[in-house]
Amino acid sequence: MGFTIIIIFAIFLGLITIISVLFFDPVTAFFFGLAGGLLIMFLQYLVGPWIVGLTARLHYLAPGENRWLESKVGDLAVKSGIPIPRLAVSPDSTPNAFVFGRTRNSATLAVHQGLLQRLNEDEIEGVIGHELGHIKHRDFVVVTLISAIPLVAYLIARTVFWTSASSGGGRRGKSDNGAGLLIIAAIAAYAVYILTTLLALRLTRLREQYADAYSAFLTSRPRELESALTKIAYGLSLSPEEPHGARAFFIEDPAQARQDVASIIDQKQKYDLDHNGVLSERELELAMEAEAKSNWRRLTEAFATHPPVYKRILLLREIEQDINSGTFQQTNIYRHI
């Protein structure tokens, strides 16, 4: 994950350097572009949590309003060694959960009403462990900041393209030469936008897997999260609502869930080995393994905010084998990722 972050920043700095050399005094423009990018990142970090909380229509729980949830989150947070987050409930009927905030101390753990209604207490515990893993790793801060870089690249691309279209030239040389440089710069900025977007998505997928593994460590029962992810994916796949704009923060992306469930349902006859019309646990496991090996699925995964549900379940089952064998310890909880 650290390498991915370094690459994203290196590509972004490379774009600023190219723009600076083509059109301005290189040193001045480089620091001006860098300052502008950092300003946008700071603004996103500042207002991002406020926007997420506002759009989710959260109801913050008063002490004693949901004693079981408060107790479970408190116990797991203490075990994890992190501050107990604020608790909130969204009236959304879909099964989902997320965390957001600016720091560990100001983090909020929000659950949808649909999650509380559709999952049992053990499954909710697995989800809580996952979300506390995000707080432990400060994922909500990292994702908020990193997602600003593709935005800056896109704004640069649009600005340069608009300048090229409206003026037909740049500061250097003749009009046609300046227009050519602007077009090259716009293409470079769009390329950086696409590349940094793909890298940022890869980072969010990795952080979901790390949170899954952390939940398995924290609860010592990865089956809780396995079952929860299955119910969440199926519940989200049935929802007629459009995916939320901040779905990268959720434990599961509704759009991704629909795709994951549909890919297996569409091939039900292929995976129904005993032809009884029902996919058994073993048949579902074989289906997940087959989907995880699909080259097409690997390609489409590059554009997703979350790993496929079946890939996450297979990871949890590998961890479960370690737990049962007694080899799963805090020093190696992420070795299967």
Long-range contacts (C-beta under 8 A, 24 or more apart in sequence): 1-203, 1-206, 1-207, 1-210, 4-199, 4-202, 4-203, 4-206, 5-142, 5-146, 5-203, 7-199, 8-146, 8-149, 8-196, 8-199, 8-200, 8-203, 9-149, 11-192, 11-195, 11-196, 11-199, 12-37, 12-149, 12-152, 12-153, 12-192, 12-196, 14-192, 15-153, 15-156, 15-188, 15-189, 15-192, 18-185, 18-188, 19-156, 19-160, 19-185, 19-189, 22-170, 22-172, 22-181, 22-184, 22-185, 23-170, 23-171, 23-172, 23-181, 23-185, 24-171, 33-156, 36-152, 37-148, 37-149, 37-152, 40-148, 40-151, 40-152, 40-155, 41-145, 41-148, 41-149, 41-152, 44-144, 44-145, 44-147, 44-148, 44-151, 45-102, 45-141, 45-144, 45-145, 45-148, 46-102, 48-100, 48-144, 49-100, 49-101, 49-102, 49-106, 49-108, 49-140, 49-144, 51-246, 52-98, 52-100, 52-246, 52-249, 53-88, 53-100, 53-108, 55-244, 55-245, 55-246, 56-88, 56-90, 56-92, 56-98, 56-110, 56-244, 56-246, 57-90, 57-91, 57-92, 58-88, 58-89, 58-90, 58-108, 58-110, 59-88, 59-89, 59-90, 59-91, 60-86, 60-87, 60-88, 60-108, 61-87, 61-88, 61-89, 68-121, 69-111, 69-116, 69-124, 72-121, 72-124, 72-125, 72-128, 73-109, 73-128, 73-132, 76-125, 76-128, 76-129, 76-132, 76-218, 76-219, 77-132, 79-218, 80-132, 80-133, 80-135, 80-136, 80-218, 81-136, 82-132, 82-135, 82-136, 83-107, 85-109, 85-132, 85-135, 87-111, 89-113, 89-116, 93-117, 93-239, 94-235, 94-236, 94-239, 94-241, 94-254, 95-119, 95-231, 95-232, 95-235, 95-236, 96-232, 96-236, 96-250, 96-251, 96-252, 96-254, 97-127, 97-128, 97-130, 97-131, 97-250, 97-251, 98-131, 98-246, 98-249, 98-250, 98-251, 99-131, 99-134, 99-135, 99-139, 99-140, 99-249, 100-140, 100-249, 101-140, 101-141, 102-141, 103-141, 104-135, 104-138, 107-135, 107-140, 109-135, 114-235, 115-232, 118-231, 118-235, 119-228, 119-231, 119-232, 122-221, 122-224, 122-227, 123-224, 123-225, 123-227, 123-228, 123-231, 124-228, 125-219, 125-221, 125-224, 126-215, 126-219, 126-221, 126-222, 126-224, 126-225, 126-226, 126-227, 126-228, 127-215, 127-225, 127-228, 127-232, 127-251, 128-215, 129-214, 129-215, 129-216, 129-218, 129-219, 129-224, 129-225, 130-211, 130-212, 130-214, 130-215, 130-225, 130-251, 131-211, 131-251, 132-214, 132-215, 132-218, 133-210, 133-211, 133-212, 133-213, 133-214, 133-215, 133-218, 134-207, 134-211, 136-214, 137-207, 137-210, 137-211, 137-214, 139-207, 139-210, 139-211, 140-249, 142-203, 142-207, 143-200, 143-203, 143-204, 143-207, 143-248, 143-249, 146-200, 146-203, 147-200, 147-248, 149-196, 149-200, 150-193, 150-196, 150-197, 150-200, 153-189, 153-190, 153-192, 153-193, 153-196, 154-189, 154-190, 154-193, 156-189, 157-186, 157-189, 157-190, 157-192, 157-193, 160-185, 160-186, 160-189, 161-186, 198-302, 198-303, 201-302, 201-303, 201-304, 201-305, 202-302, 204-248, 204-305, 204-306, 205-301, 205-304, 205-305, 205-306, 205-307, 206-337, 208-251, 208-306, 208-307, 208-312, 209-307, 209-312, 209-315, 209-337, 210-334, 210-337, 212-312, 212-315, 212-316, 213-315, 213-319, 213-333, 213-334, 213-336, 213-337, 214-333, 216-316, 216-319, 216-320, 216-323, 216-328, 216-333, 217-328, 217-330, 217-333, 220-323, 222-316, 222-317, 222-319, 222-320, 222-323, 223-316, 223-320, 225-316, 226-313, 226-316, 226-317, 229-309, 229-312, 229-313, 230-309, 230-313, 232-257, 233-257, 233-260, 233-261, 233-309, 234-261, 237-261, 237-262, 247-305, 248-305, 252-306, 252-309, 253-304, 253-305, 253-306, 256-304, 256-305, 256-306, 256-308, 256-309, 257-309, 259-300, 260-291, 260-308, 260-309, 260-310, 261-309, 263-291, 263-297, 264-288, 264-291, 264-310, 285-317, 288-313, 288-314, 289-314
